[in-house]
Amino acid sequence: DSEKEEPGFDDLYLIGTKAVIKQMGKTPDGHLQILVQGIERVVLLKLEQAEPYMIVRSRRLALSLESDLELEALHRELLELIGQLPELLTTQGVAELVAVLRAEKNPLSVAYRLVSLLNLNVERLQGLLEQSDAKEILRQVYGALAHELHILKIRHEIASQAQAEIGKSQREYFLRQQLKEIQQELGDLESQPEDGEVGELKA
């Protein structure tokens, strides 16, 4: 519970991610920013120490990854979807991220890295972490990524339509301004004597 300042052992999920702190720093407003890298899935076994901070005993919770045609197909489908990201996301570094994910041979590593980018709530993320079937993880991540890409495409279409409308409005405004200037010019011409070149132009 993110609202609980001092969680106890019973407040923790039993399955979590062992991680290392890669970077730490304070933001200008005094908040602490920590960049952590996940290493492996673990299951919590026992509380060893509660104060001044918690120390727990844990055990590695590896997933069996027996390669077969279905797993390979899921992996390839996931990589196919990942290839669409640079077209829809303008965020810096997306192309590089896609290249890294495509070079990754372990389909589970690809799935777990992708999950951190998707707009999923804690319950869904935890559900994926607790999932013990590798194929089911890939299926769920594929579904979540396909959903996000669909939303991105719709947003992209909405933005394009809005841009087209703005462009149309700007063109109409510009033409109206030109028309006003032409009408003013014609008005000035009408107030002048209609002889010589002016008369010819008006005609």
Secondary structure as UniProt FT lines:
FT   TURN            2..3
FT   HELIX           9..11
FT   STRAND          15..26
FT   TURN            28..29
FT   STRAND          32..49
FT   STRAND          55..60
FT   HELIX           69..82
FT   TURN            83..84
FT   HELIX           85..88
FT   TURN            92..93
FT   HELIX           94..103
FT   HELIX           107..115
FT   TURN            116..117
FT   HELIX           122..130
FT   HELIX           134..190
FT   HELIX           196..202
//
